[in-house]
Amino acid sequence: MESKKNDILQAAIRLFSRKGYYSTSVEEIAKESGMAKASFYKYFQGKEELPLEMCIILENKIEQDIRALYSKPDLTNEDKLHGFVTLYLKNLVENKVYLMMDLPEPSMLIFQNEQLNSTFEQHEYKLYKWVRDSLIDVFGPDIEEYAWDMTFVLKSVVFEYIRFFADRMDDETIEQLTQFILFLSNSLAAASLNRTDSTPHLWSSPGWLPESNPSNPFDQGRQVNGLLHSLEDSILLSSWSSKEEKQEYQQIAALLKEEALKANPQTGLLKALFSYLEQRKELQKVCHLLKKLLNLAPPTE
């Protein structure tokens, strides 16, 4: 089912970029994706859901990658910013969001349905806020007043570059753009730290964006790292009678750590490793907390 949904999305963004959103029909999208019009409605209720679905996929992937990045121990500020910019750029290119950038209609006005419009704005806001949060995390709270201005300068540069060159971007060009964004970020941060009372800025808060309290994958990543250390310590300091058993649990915990810190961990493998570790009552609490952060715990937990 997911592959069919993706086929529809890829067909839609090709047509939207060529013809525009309003000039593209559901029938054309279905034909472009190799299915009958009736089949389209098995996956989406209407055309309006497609841009929103693209945004959600992008958001989920970036959130997962941020959490994996910030789960790694001993990251320097340079490592954090480089890793964040790189993962953001790669996800934009892979998701093919740039094909939506030439739409004649502003993205915020695509939906006639007010509820869909509001949902789309919330997801868009979350993506913007993660850029801002990353800048504050790296450069410190003293830049907070100018963090939204920095965010829009950086994203404008990124989107304009991708709009023209996305079809030619590879790992080398992504790294080149990353290095330029790092240079620009440091320059803007230095300027904001040397500001005076008369220094102008556009937005100290995003008043034109919806109020929201989006999840914070930066803190989640740090929590994952801390809980993994706690799990290791719990096994190391345990008073289990069997030395061999302790070593076996240490090996399982090491495998769990290795897999959990990947950008795309294998859910089945993680569940199996947790199932083994949770046989020991004293490890159940930390395992439960880790599963929640890694989105493995059932909703009712």
Backbone as a ProteinNet text record, in pm:
[ID]
protein_1_A
[PRIMARY]
MESKKNDILQAAIRLFSRKGYYSTSVEEIAKESGMAKASFYKYFQGKEELPLEMCIILENKIEQDIRALYSKPDLTNEDKLHGFVTLYLKNLVENKVYLMMDLPEPSMLIFQNEQLNSTFEQHEYKLYKWVRDSLIDVFGPDIEEYAWDMTFVLKSVVFEYIRFFADRMDDETIEQLTQFILFLSNSLAAASLNRTDSTPHLWSSPGWLPESNPSNPFDQGRQVNGLLHSLEDSILLSSWSSKEEKQEYQQIAALLKEEALKANPQTGLLKALFSYLEQRKELQKVCHLLKKLLNLAPPTE
[TERTIARY]
82.7	0	86.2	194.2	280	345.7	384.2	448.7	350.6	222.6	122	98.7	93	76.7	193.5	313.1	431.1	427.2	379.4	366.5	273.5	164.1	67.6	132.2	204.1	268	371.5	453	556	493.2	385.3	314.1	253.9	198.4	133.3	231.5	346.5	438.8	500.2	510.9	556.9	454.5	326.6	221.2	202	206.1	191.1	299.8	423.2	534	522.5	456.7	442.5	317.4	205.7	77.1	21.1	71.6	12	-87.2	-110.9	-196.2	-340.6	-397.9	-540.1	-569	-470.3	-492.4	-472.7	-433.3	-410.8	-531.3	-583.8	-700.6	-659.3	-749.5	-727.2	-710.3	-789.7	-780.4	-640.9	-583.8	-449.1	-345.2	-360.4	-266.4	-273.4	-394.3	-411.6	-347.8	-372.4	-315.3	-163.3	-107.8	38	100.4	24.4	77.4	42.4	-24.4	-49.9	-169.1	-271.8	-390.4	-516.5	-630	-758.8	-794.9	-880.4	-920.4	-981.6	-1063.6	-1128.4	-1026.3	-912.8	-808.8	-742.8	-737.9	-678.9	-745.3	-877.9	-954.3	-941.1	-871.7	-839.6	-730.1	-651.1	-534.9	-550.2	-627	-646.8	-792.5	-843.2	-982.3	-996.8	-888.1	-893.5	-755.9	-749.5	-621.9	-560.5	-644.8	-596.3	-504.4	-520.4	-440.4	-295.3	-266.6	-133.8	-21.7	-34.8	72.4	92.2	-16.1	-6.5	69	39.6	108	258	294.7	436.4	505.6	439	495.3	510.8	414.1	419.6	533	549.3	658.3	792.9	808.8	933.4	957.9	855.2	867.8	907.4	841	870.7	1012.9	1060.8	1197	1299.2	1277.5	1371.3	1372.5	1254	1246.7	1325.6	1309.8	1381.3	1531.3	1575	1718	1776.6	1701.4	1748.9	1767.9	1670.4	1678.2	1800	1826	1943.9	2072.9	2076.2	2195.5	2224.9	2122	2142.1	2149.7	2132.5	2154.4	2302.7	2380.4	2523.9	2594.2	2684.1	2752	2860.8	2887.3	3004	3004.5	2889.3	2885.6	2936.1	3023.4	3062.6	2954.9	2957.4	2861.5	2874.7	2999.6	3022.5	2961.8	2976.6	2917.9	2765.5	2707.2	2561.3	2509.2	2569.5	2519.3	2543.5	2661.3	2691	2595.6	2575.3	2486.2	2343.8	2297.1	2159.2	2137.5	2226.9	2210.9	2214	2306.1	2318.3	2193	2142.5	2023.6	1902.3	1894.6	1782.1	1785.9	1905.1	1918.1	1888.6	1942.3	1921	1773.8	1705.1	1563.1	1481.1	1516.9	1445.9	1459.1	1581.5	1606.6	1539.8	1555.2	1498.3	1345.8	1286.9	1141	1084.3	1174.3	1135.6	1039.9	1055.4	973.3	997.3	1117.4	1150.8	1059.7	1000.5	910.5	782.2	754.9	637	668.2	795	833.3	792	763.6	724.3	573.8	499.3	354.3	316	223.8	183.2	105.5	48.9	-29.9	56.5	52.2	125.9	80.4	175.6	143.6	39	39.6	-53.8	-197.8	-215.3	-349.4	-400.1	-328.5	-366.4	-502.4	-528.9	-645.6	-769.5	-878.3	-1006.8	-1063.4	-1027.4	-1071.9	-993.4	-1061.6	-995	-919.1	-974.1	-908.1	-777.1	-778.3	-655.7	-552.6	-599.5	-509.7	-439.1	-515.9	-460.1	-358.9	-391.3	-299.4	-170	-181.7	-62.4	26.2	-33.4	42	115.8	50.2	113.1	237.8	229.2	345	455.8	417.2	516.8	587.9	510.9	567.5	668.6	637.6	727.9	863.4	862.6	987	1069.7	1003.2	1074	1131.1	1053	1095.9	1217.9	1227.4	1343.2	1471.4	1463.3	1581.9	1619.4	1520.8	1544.8	1602.5	1543.3	1590.7	1734.7	1769.1	1905.7	2004.6	1967.6	2055.2	2076.4	1969.4	1980.5	2062.9	2043.9	2119.8	2269.4	2305	2446.5	2510.2	2439.7	2500.6	2463.5	2369.5	2336	2214.8	2159.1	2034.1	2049.4	2171.8	2190	2144.1	2132.3	2087.7	1936.3	1867.3	1726.4	1641.2	1668.5	1587.7	1595.2	1707.9	1727.7	1719.1	1683.4	1686.2	1586.6	1467.5	1372.1	1422.6	1485.8	1543.5	1649.5	1736.4	1840.7	1778.1	1673.4	1606.2	1557.3	1494.3	1438	1544.9	1653.3	1764.5	1822.3	1849.5	1910.7	1817.8	1690	1597.9	1574.1	1577.9	1562.8	1677.6	1799.6	1916.8	1903.2	1867.5	1853.7	1748.6	1630.3	1522.5	1553.1	1617.4	1651.9	1755.8	1852.8	1956.1	1892.3	1810.6	1749	1651.8	1582.3	1485.5	1552.1	1676.6	1746.7	1832.6	1886.2	1988.8	1954.2	1833.2	1801	1820.8	1786.6	1797.7	1942.2	2036.8	2179.4	2252.7	2179	2244.5	2280.1	2401.8	2447.4	2516.5	2583.7	2647.2	2750.4	2821.9	2925.2	2864	2758.7	2697.6	2621.8	2564.5	2499.7	2602.6	2721.8	2827	2872.6	2881.9	2920.8	2818.8	2690.6	2585.4	2586.6	2611.6	2620.7	2729.9	2845.8	2957.2	2923.2	2851.7	2812	2712	2616.8	2518.4	2587.1	2688.8	2764	2834	2895.2	2962.3	2861.7	2748.7	2646.3	2588.1	2567.4	2514.5	2607.6	2735.4	2833.6	2840.7	2829.9	2833.9	2711.9	2594.6	2472.1	2471.7	2519.6	2525.5	2619.9	2736.2	2832.9	2773.6	2700.5	2638	2531.3	2453.7	2348.5	2407.1	2520.1	2583.8	2648.3	2679.3	2739.6	2637.6	2512.1	2406.7	2403.8	2340.5	2316.3	2165.9	2126.5	1983.3	1911	1985.9	1921.9	1926.6	1985.1	1992.5	1852.6	1815.8	1678.6	1662.3	1542	1510.5	1364.4	1331.5	1197.1	1102.1	1143.6	1055.5	1128.9	1081.4	1132.1	1048.6	928.5	843.4	763.7	725	654.3	506.4	471.7	332.1	240.5	295	212.6	196.7	263.5	252.6	164.8	107.2	17.7	90.5	23.8	81.3	83.3	194.2	207.8	317	310.4	416.8	464.7	539.3	580.7	680.2	688	783.4	925.1	1013.4	1149.8	1244.5	1280.7	1367.6	1509.8	1550.1	1683	1693.5	1596.2	1595	1571.3	1486.9	1461.1	1590	1670.5	1797.5	1890	1897.2	1981.4	1930.4	1797.5	1739.8	1770.6	1764.9	1798.9	1942.1	2032.5	2173.3	2189.9	2122	2132.4	2075.7	1963.4	1901.1	1983.5	2049.1	2136.6	2253.3	2308.2	2414.7	2361	2238.4	2176.9	2156.3	2116	2097.5	2229.5	2335.5	2468.2	2511.9	2490	2529.9	2450.5	2320.9	2236.2	2285.9	2329.2	2380	2516.8	2601.5	2736.6	2735	2645.7	2641.6	2547.7	2489.8	2396.7	2470.8	2396.7	2455	2412.8	2399.8	2360.1	2468.1	2424.6	2519.3	2604.5	2550.5	2621.9	2696.8	2827.6	2910.5	2879.4	2855.7	2826.2	2696	2597	2468.9	2485.2	2562.6	2586.1	2653.1	2752	2821	2725.4	2634.6	2537.8	2445.4	2399.9	2313.2	2390.7	2518	2599.6	2611.6	2624.8	2634	2502.3	2389.4	2258.7	2238	2277.8	2265.1	2351.6	2469.7	2558.4	2495	2431.4	2362.3	2245	2172.9	2060.8	2109.5	2217.9	2272.5	2313.8	2382	2428.2	2311.5	2204.1	2089.4	2009.3	1991	1909.1	1969.6	2102.3	2168.6	2173.2	2121.3	2116	2003.1	2020.9	1915.3	1790.6	1808.4	1694.4	1705.5	1679.6	1691.8	1585.9	1618.2	1524.6	1430.5	1304.6	1206.9	1197.6	1194.6	1183.7	1300.2	1421	1539.9	1537.2	1499.5	1491.5	1391	1275.5	1174.1	1224.6	1297.2	1350.6	1455.4	1540.5	1643.3	1580.6	1479.9	1410.1	1341.1	1280.5	1211.7	1307.1	1427.5	1528	1567.7	1598	1644	1537.1	1410.5	1301.8	1271.9	1344.6	1330.2	1380.5	1471.9	1521.7	1437.6	1374.1	1281.6	1348.6	1476	1545.2	1578.2	1561.3	1587.5	1458.4	1344.6	1217.5	1183.5	1211.8	1175.1	1252.9	1384.9	1465.4	1431.6	1400.8	1360.9	1228	1135	1006	1024.1	1109.8	1133.3	1200.3	1294.2	1361.7	1263.8	1177.4	1080.4	986.6	947.8	860.9	931.3	1058.8	1133.7	1159.4	1173	1199.3	1070.1	955.8	824.3	795.7	836.3	812.4	707.3	673.6	577.3	435.7	345	205.5	144.8	50	-11.5	-72.8	-115.3	-181.1	-84	48.4	147.1	166.9
-120.8	0	125.8	125.3	243.2	273.2	167.4	190.2	253.7	212.3	271.6	418.7	448.1	587.4	671.6	615.5	689.8	713.1	612.9	630.2	746.7	754.6	863.7	998.1	1004.4	1129.9	1175.8	1083	1119.8	1166.8	1098.9	1141.9	1279.9	1304.4	1432.7	1548.4	1532.7	1646.5	1673.9	1570.2	1595.1	1679.5	1644.1	1718.2	1857.5	1868.8	1999.9	2095.7	2044.3	2130.9	2174.5	2092	2125.2	2209.4	2173.2	2233.4	2326	2311.8	2385.2	2297.3	2331.3	2249	2246.2	2363.4	2370.5	2316.3	2318.2	2271.6	2120.8	2054.8	1909.7	1838	1741	1667.8	1536.1	1482.2	1350.9	1244.8	1254.6	1157.7	1157.3	1276.5	1285.5	1226.4	1252.7	1198.1	1046.1	992.6	847.7	785.6	847.1	796.4	802	911.9	928.6	823.4	782.2	683	539.8	522.6	389.6	318.8	392.9	329.9	401.1	337.6	398.1	504.5	598.4	706.5	652.5	548.3	491.8	439.2	388.3	334.3	443	564.5	677.3	694.2	679.2	706.8	596.2	489.1	388.5	439.2	535.9	582.2	725.2	808	946.8	985.3	1071.8	1115.5	1219	1289.8	1390.6	1447.6	1533.2	1592.3	1677.7	1739.7	1830.1	1761.3	1630.1	1558.6	1538.4	1552.4	1516.4	1608.2	1742.6	1827.7	1808.3	1787.3	1763.9	1634.2	1529.6	1401.4	1414.6	1492.7	1516.4	1583.2	1681.5	1754.8	1663.5	1576.5	1486.1	1385.6	1331	1235.9	1301.9	1424.1	1497.7	1524	1568	1599	1476.3	1363.3	1242	1195	1204.6	1159.7	1251.2	1383	1476.4	1459.2	1441	1421.6	1298	1190.1	1066.2	1087	1158.5	1181.6	1274.1	1375.2	1463.6	1383.7	1300	1220.5	1128.9	1068.3	981.5	1062	1181	1266	1305.1	1350	1397.6	1284.3	1160.9	1046.3	1012.9	1064.2	1033.2	1112.6	1047.9	1116.1	1211.3	1311.9	1400.3	1472.5	1517.8	1597.8	1738.7	1790.9	1930.8	2015.3	2145.7	2234.5	2228.6	2217.9	2207.7	2079.3	1968.5	1840.7	1851.1	1915.8	1928.9	2004.9	2120	2204.1	2138.2	2081.1	2014	1897.2	1815.6	1701.2	1742.4	1846.9	1892.1	1946.6	2032.5	2091.2	1982.7	1887.8	1780.7	1695.4	1654.9	1569.4	1646.6	1774.9	1856.2	1864.7	1893.4	1906.2	1773.7	1665.3	1535.2	1498	1527.3	1494.8	1581.4	1709.6	1795.9	1743.8	1703.3	1655.7	1520.6	1427.6	1294	1297.2	1386.5	1397.5	1468.8	1531.9	1605.5	1721.5	1780.7	1896.5	2011	2018.1	2129.8	2134.8	2021.3	2022.2	2099.2	2125	2203.4	2352.2	2389.5	2528.3	2624.8	2573.4	2661.2	2671.4	2621.3	2634.9	2782.5	2819.8	2960.2	3004.5	2907.9	2941.7	2928.2	3024.2	3009.2	2883.8	2810.3	2681.7	2696.5	2809	2825.4	2843.1	2868.9	2894.6	2780.6	2668.2	2558.9	2502.2	2485.1	2410.6	2498.4	2451.3	2517	2474.6	2354.3	2300.2	2364.6	2436.5	2511.8	2420.7	2303.9	2212.1	2160.7	2124.9	2081.3	2193.2	2314.9	2429.8	2446.4	2436.9	2451.5	2342.6	2219.4	2106.8	2125.3	2170.1	2194	2300.6	2407.4	2515.3	2465.4	2379.4	2325.7	2245	2163.8	2083.3	2171.2	2271.6	2362.9	2439	2482.7	2553.6	2467.2	2339	2249.1	2239.7	2231.5	2224.1	2351.2	2466.7	2593.7	2602	2558.7	2570.8	2483	2369.5	2283.9	2351.5	2427.4	2502.7	2604.4	2678.6	2779.1	2714.5	2602.9	2535.5	2487.8	2441.8	2396.8	2512.7	2628.4	2745.7	2788.9	2791.4	2830.7	2728.8	2601.6	2496.4	2510.8	2544.3	2553	2684.1	2796	2926.4	2985.8	2922.6	2968.1	3058.8	3078.1	3156.1	3303.4	3355.9	3498.9	3536.7	3438.4	3470.3	3456.3	3419.4	3382.1	3491.9	3617.7	3727.5	3735.8	3691.5	3700.3	3563.6	3461.1	3325.4	3305.1	3369.5	3355.7	3424.3	3542.3	3610.3	3523.3	3463.7	3375.3	3256.7	3202.5	3086.7	3117.7	3234.2	3266.1	3303.3	3364.3	3390.7	3259	3167.4	3039.5	2956.5	2949.5	2868.9	2930.1	3061.6	3125.6	3086.6	3088.2	3049	2903.2	2817	2673.8	2649.9	2708.6	2682.5	2737.9	2854.1	2908.7	2821.5	2774.1	2686.6	2557	2494.8	2367.4	2385	2498.3	2522	2517.1	2565.6	2569.5	2446.3	2384.6	2282.2	2144.3	2125.8	1999.4	1877	1888.1	1771.7	1733.7	1821.6	1790.9	1772.2	1768.2	1759.4	1615.6	1599.2	1470.2	1495.1	1395.1	1410.9	1524.2	1539.8	1643.3	1783.7	1804.9	1937.9	1967.2	1863.4	1882.5	1925.9	1866.6	1906	2049.4	2088.9	2226.2	2325.8	2295.4	2383.4	2384.1	2269	2261.7	2353.7	2349.2	2433.5	2582.1	2618.7	2758.8	2798.9	2710.4	2738.1	2750.1	2668	2678.2	2814	2855.9	2986.4	3098.8	3091.2	3194.8	3194.9	3077	3066	3131.3	3100.7	3159.1	3310.5	3357.7	3502.5	3571.2	3513.4	3571.3	3565.5	3454.6	3442.3	3545.6	3564.2	3663	3803.4	3832.4	3964.5	3985.7	3881.5	3896.7	3911.4	3846.9	3857.7	3995.1	4063.1	4197.1	4308.1	4274.9	4371.7	4484.8	4592.1	4705	4720.6	4811.3	4833.2	4878	4937.1	4987.9	4887.5	4769.6	4669.4	4623.3	4634.5	4597	4445.6	4400.1	4261	4253.9	4147	4133.5	4064	3947.3	3869.4	3827.7	3873	3818	3698.1	3687.9	3570.5	3552.2	3428.4	3401	3432.2	3558.3	3594.4	3555.5	3535.7	3498.8	3347.6	3273.2	3127.6	3080.2	2960.3	2911.6	2883.1	2908.1	2871.5	2719.5	2665.9	2521.6	2483.3	2362.6	2308.4	2178.1	2186.8	2065.2	1984.5	1856	1769.8	1819.3	1788.3	1836.5	1717.7	1682.7	1566.4	1588.5	1715.4	1743.7	1688.9	1725.3	1674.7	1524.3	1475.8	1332	1254.9	1307.5	1242.4	1237.9	1350	1353	1253.3	1244	1150.4	1006.1	975.8	840.7	807.4	901.7	880.4	855.4	936	921	788.6	745.9	620.2	499.3	508.9	400.1	383	495.2	489.1	430	468.4	417	266.2	218.8	75.7	1.7	56.1	-6.2	-10.7	100.1	106.5	8.2	-4.8	-96.3	-240	-277.6	-413.5	-429.5	-327	-332.9	-342.6	-267.7	-261.5	-365	-449.8	-549.9	-654	-719	-820.9	-961.3	-980.6	-1111.6	-1213.9	-1330.5	-1432.9	-1487.3	-1488.3	-1546.4	-1439.4	-1453	-1359.2	-1371	-1493.4	-1517.1	-1448.6	-1454.6	-1391	-1239.3	-1180.6	-1036.2	-998.6	-1076.8	-1048.1	-1059	-1157.5	-1174.6	-1053.7	-1002.4	-884.2	-759.8	-751	-638.7	-640.7	-760.3	-772.8	-732.7	-773.8	-737.6	-586	-526.8	-381.3	-307	-361.3	-299.1	-305.3	-417.6	-430.2	-332.2	-319.2	-225.5	-82.6	-45.8	89	115.7	19.8	35.3	57.3	-21.5	-11.5	115.7	150.1	266.7	396.7	402.2	525.6	542.5	445.7	458.3	552.5	617	706.1	627.7	503.6	419.5	283.6	278	150.5	50.6	-77.3	-183.9	-205.8	-174.3	-183.1	-324.6	-424.4	-562.6	-604.7	-564.9	-599	-530.7	-403.4	-331.6	-398.3	-435.4	-498.8	-630.8	-706.7	-835.3	-814.3	-714.3	-686	-637.5	-550.4	-504.3	-620.8	-709.7	-823.9	-909.4	-925	-1002.3	-930	-800.1	-723.3	-713.6	-705.9	-687.8	-813.6	-921.4	-1040.4	-1013.4	-915.4	-876.3	-759.5	-777.7	-677.9	-542.6	-541.8	-416.5	-335.9	-396.8	-324.7	-277.8	-316	-290.7	-141.9	-65.7	76.1	153.9	135.5	210.2	164.5	34.9	-13.8	49.3	61.6	123.5	268	343.9	483.6	494	405.4	405.3	371.9	275.4	236.4	352.1	428.9	544.3	647.4	675.4	774	726.7	594.9	538.6	500.4	542.8	517.8	369	290.8	147.2	102.6	190.2	154	166.8	73.7	87.2	216.5	275.6	403.4	401.1	283.3	275.6	270.3	255.1	247	381.4
0	0	0	79.6	87.8	-45.9	-120	-249.8	-348.9	-342.6	-431.1	-394.8	-264.5	-221.4	-269.6	-260.8	-305.9	-456.8	-532.6	-678	-709.5	-635.7	-656.6	-624.3	-512.4	-471.2	-573.6	-621.1	-719.5	-850.2	-890.4	-1011.6	-992.7	-874.5	-846.7	-850.7	-787	-782.9	-920	-1004.6	-1142.1	-1216.6	-1200.7	-1269.5	-1210.6	-1078.2	-1014.5	-1063.1	-1076.6	-1116.5	-1261.8	-1345.8	-1488	-1514.7	-1450.3	-1485.2	-1377.9	-1254.3	-1144.4	-1070.3	-945.6	-859.5	-909.7	-933.3	-967.9	-1106.6	-1196.1	-1333.3	-1348.3	-1241.7	-1245.3	-1184.5	-1256	-1207.9	-1142.2	-1062.1	-1000	-1108.1	-1215.3	-1324.5	-1387	-1405.2	-1461.4	-1367	-1238.4	-1139	-1138.9	-1141.8	-1142	-1267.4	-1382.6	-1507.2	-1504.3	-1453.4	-1444.4	-1352.9	-1251.8	-1157.3	-1197.2	-1312.7	-1365.4	-1304.8	-1268.9	-1211.2	-1258	-1233.9	-1268.2	-1165.1	-1206.5	-1116.5	-988.1	-999.4	-879.9	-780.2	-831.8	-742.8	-659.9	-715.5	-643	-506.9	-504.2	-382.1	-276.6	-311.1	-210.4	-116.2	-165.2	-90.6	-38.3	-111.2	-70.6	-94	-6	-21.5	-132.1	-163	-267.4	-295.3	-396	-437.9	-327.8	-245.3	-141.2	-41.3	-25.9	73	28.9	-99.1	-149.8	-100.6	-112.4	-57.9	92	163.8	307.7	335.9	260.5	279.4	253.2	151.7	122.5	240.4	297.3	410.4	532.1	555.9	670.5	655.1	534.3	509.8	534.6	481.4	501.4	649.3	718.4	860.9	942	917.5	993.6	971.9	847.9	817.1	882.1	876.6	938	1089.2	1149.2	1294.4	1336.9	1261.6	1291.3	1280.2	1176.1	1155.9	1262.7	1305.4	1412.7	1541.4	1572.8	1695.4	1692.3	1575.5	1562.8	1576.9	1516.8	1524.9	1669	1740.5	1877.4	1979.4	1934.6	2022.7	2033.5	1939.1	1938.8	2048.5	2121.5	2233.1	2183.4	2266.3	2247.4	2113.3	2068.4	1946.1	1973.7	1888.5	1898.4	1831.7	1857.1	1791.6	1639.7	1592.6	1448.2	1393.4	1468.5	1426.8	1419.7	1522.3	1527.4	1405.7	1379	1270.7	1135.3	1116.4	990.2	968.2	1072.4	1060.3	1033	1102.9	1085.2	944.3	897.1	762.9	656.5	668.8	569.8	564.3	680	679	626.9	656.8	608.5	456	400.1	255.3	184.7	237.1	173.5	172.5	280.6	286.7	192.2	178.3	83.2	-58.5	-94.8	-230.8	-254.1	-159.2	-175.5	-177.8	-98.3	-93.1	-215.3	-292.8	-413.7	-384.7	-266.9	-232.2	-329.9	-384.2	-472.7	-595.8	-634.2	-748.4	-720.5	-591.7	-554.5	-546.7	-559.8	-533	-642.3	-760.6	-869.8	-886.3	-788.3	-794.1	-801.8	-889.6	-896.9	-774.9	-700.1	-583.5	-458.7	-365.6	-240.2	-168.3	-109.5	-47.3	61.8	134.2	244.9	196.2	63.7	12	-75	-77.6	-165.1	-129.3	-1.9	40.7	53.7	-4.3	17.9	153.8	195.3	323.4	437.1	524.9	631.2	727.3	756.9	848.6	790.2	659.6	594	591.7	565	562.9	696.9	803.9	938.1	968.6	928.7	952.3	876	750.7	668.7	731.9	781.6	844.9	969.1	1046.3	1166.6	1131.3	1026.7	986.4	929.6	852	796	908	1006.7	1121.2	1194.8	1210.2	1281.5	1210.5	1077.7	1002	1018.9	1016.2	1036.2	1177.5	1274.1	1413.6	1442.2	1376.5	1398.4	1351.6	1242.2	1198.3	1305	1353.4	1458	1584.3	1627	1748	1732.6	1613.1	1587.6	1600.2	1546.5	1554.5	1699.8	1778.7	1919.9	1997.1	1965.9	2033.5	2007	1884.6	1846.1	1891.5	1871.9	1897.9	2033.8	2103.2	2237.6	2241.5	2361.7	2376.5	2344.8	2337.9	2308.5	2167.9	2077.8	1941	1926.5	2034.7	2022.9	1960.4	1993.3	1941.2	1788.7	1732.2	1587.6	1518.9	1595.5	1540.3	1426.8	1434.9	1324.9	1198.7	1215	1098.6	1032.2	1114	1061.4	989	1045.9	986.2	845.3	827.8	697.3	595.4	640.3	547.8	497.3	588.8	551.7	463	499.8	420.8	283.4	273.6	142.1	50.5	103.8	25	-19.1	74.3	44.5	-62.8	-46.4	-140.8	-280.4	-287	-418.3	-488.3	-412.1	-471	-520.9	-434.9	-471.7	-588.6	-591.8	-699.2	-836.5	-843.8	-972	-997.9	-892.3	-912.4	-856	-802.8	-733.9	-822.3	-950.7	-1038.4	-1065.7	-1026.4	-1045.7	-913.2	-804.5	-674.4	-639.6	-586.6	-537.4	-403.8	-349.1	-218.3	-218.2	-330.6	-337.8	-335.8	-414.3	-417.7	-288.3	-226.5	-96.1	7.3	2.5	97	70	-56.7	-90	-36.7	-56.5	-5.5	146.8	207.3	353.3	404.9	341.8	386.3	373.9	267.1	252.3	360.6	391.3	495.9	632.1	656.8	782.2	791.2	681.1	677.5	701.9	634.3	648.4	790	846.3	983	1083.6	1071.8	1163.5	1148.3	1024.2	1000	1060.7	1040.7	1095.5	1248.4	1304	1449.9	1509.1	1445	1494	1488.7	1380.7	1367.5	1474.6	1504.2	1604.4	1744.8	1770.1	1901.6	1922.3	1811.1	1818.2	1793	1804.2	1773.7	1877.2	1837	1927.4	1945	2028.9	2052.7	1926.7	1834.1	1712	1596.3	1620.9	1514.2	1476.2	1346.9	1307.3	1295.8	1315.6	1284.5	1244.2	1174	1118.9	1214.1	1268.4	1353.8	1481	1594	1720.1	1760	1700.1	1718.1	1589.4	1559.5	1433.4	1443.9	1456.4	1477.9	1364.9	1244.9	1131.4	1119.9	1211	1209.1	1323.6	1312.3	1417.3	1547.7	1658.5	1787.7	1797.3	1841.3	1846	1942.7	1993.9	2077	2014.7	1903.6	1833.8	1915.8	1883.9	1952.6	1927	2019.2	2010.7	1994.8	1870.2	1849.7	1899.4	1918.1	1972.3	2114.9	2198.9	2335.8	2339.5	2249.2	2245.3	2216	2123.9	2092.2	2212.3	2285.7	2405.6	2509.8	2522.1	2618.3	2580.2	2449.8	2404.1	2442.5	2418.3	2452.3	2602.2	2685.3	2829.6	2878.2	2821.1	2862.3	2818.5	2703	2659	2755.6	2803.3	2904.9	3034.5	3071.3	3193.5	3184.4	3066.7	3046.2	3063.5	3003.5	3017.1	3162.9	3235.9	3376.9	3461.8	3432	3508.9	3497.1	3377.6	3357.4	3423.7	3406.1	3461.2	3613.2	3678.3	3824.5	3886.2	3802.6	3855	3938.9	4026.6	4114.5	4072.1	3942.2	3892.5	3925.3	3959.1	4003.7	3890.1	3769.7	3656.2	3577	3571.6	3493.8	3345.4	3299.9	3158.9	3118.2	3208.7	3179.2	3167.5	3257.3	3250.5	3118.9	3077.2	2950.7	2832.2	2841.1	2733.3	2723.2	2836.9	2837.3	2791.8	2825.7	2778.4	2626.4	2569.5	2423.5	2357	2417.5	2362.7	2371.7	2484.6	2501	2399.5	2369.7	2270.1	2131.3	2098.3	1969.6	1961.2	2073.7	2078.2	2055.4	2120.8	2106.5	1962.6	1902.5	1764.4	1669.6	1688.4	1599.4	1626.2	1754.8	1791.4	1742.2	1728.5	1687	1535.4	1462.3	1316.9	1276.7	1161.7	1112.3	1074.4	1025.7	987.4	1055.5	1185.5	1257.8	1213.5	1227.7	1194.4	1312.7	1292.5	1401.3	1458.1	1369.7	1416.3	1502.7	1462.7	1540.1	1676.2	1679.3	1806.2	1900.8	1849.1	1933	1990.7	1908.1	1954.8	2065	2048.2	2148.5	2278.9	2267.2	2387.9	2459.3	2381.3	2439.6	2522.5	2474	2548.1	2676.3	2665.9	2782.2	2890.3	2848.5	2945.1	3026.7	2998.8	3083.1	3225.4	3236	3367.5	3418	3533.2	3586.7	3605.6	3649.4	3677.8	3552.5	3434	3308.8	3240.5	3294.7	3226.5	3217.5	3323.2	3322.9	3217.1	3213.2	3115.6	2973.7	2957.7	2825.5	2781.9	2875.9	2845.3	2799.7	2868.9	2833.1	2695.8	2669.8	2540.3	2427.5	2450.1	2348	2314.5	2414.5	2390	2302.3	2333.9	2255.9	2113.3	2096.6	1963.8	1891.4	1948.7	1888.4	1870.9	1969.8	1966.1	2066	2160.6	2263.4	2208	2242.7	2198.9	2248.9	2177.3	2216.9	2355	2401.9	2531.7	2647.1	2618.2	2726.4	2788.9
[MASK]
+++++++++++++++++++++++++++++++++++++++++++++++++++++++++++++++++++++++++++++++++++++++++++++++++++++++++++++++++++++++++++++++++++++++++++++++++++++++++++++++++++++++++++++++++++++++++++++++++++++++++++++++++++++++++++++++++++++++++++++++++++++++++++++++++++++++++++++++++++++++++++++++++++++++++++++

